[in-house]
């Protein structure tokens, strides 16, 4: 789980979002976003679908392998 959180944080930073704005995109509170990134909680499918709308590479977040361009 720690790796998913680390990769989620990488994607957030890559896209230029702070935690507060990224949490809003995902429909969660900022404390939940922090827990996802620290590996203390798992994001649900609805959250992942929402962040995918802003071009988060979900394949990378979940598997560590980048999606083909």
Residue pairs with C-beta under 8 A, 6 or more apart in sequence:
1 39
1 42
2 38
2 39
3 39
3 64
4 36
4 39
4 42
4 43
4 61
4 62
5 36
5 37
5 38
5 39
5 40
6 37
6 39
7 60
7 61
7 64
8 36
8 37
8 43
8 56
8 61
9 37
11 51
11 56
11 57
11 60
11 61
12 19
12 22
12 37
12 56
15 22
15 54
15 55
15 56
17 25
17 54
19 30
19 33
19 34
19 37
20 30
20 33
22 33
22 51
23 29
23 30
23 32
23 33
25 50
25 51
25 53
25 54
26 33
26 43
26 47
26 50
26 51
27 46
27 47
27 50
28 36
28 43
28 47
32 41
35 41
36 42
36 43
36 47
48 56
48 58
48 61
51 58
52 58
57 66
57 67
58 67
59 65
59 66
59 67
60 66
60 67
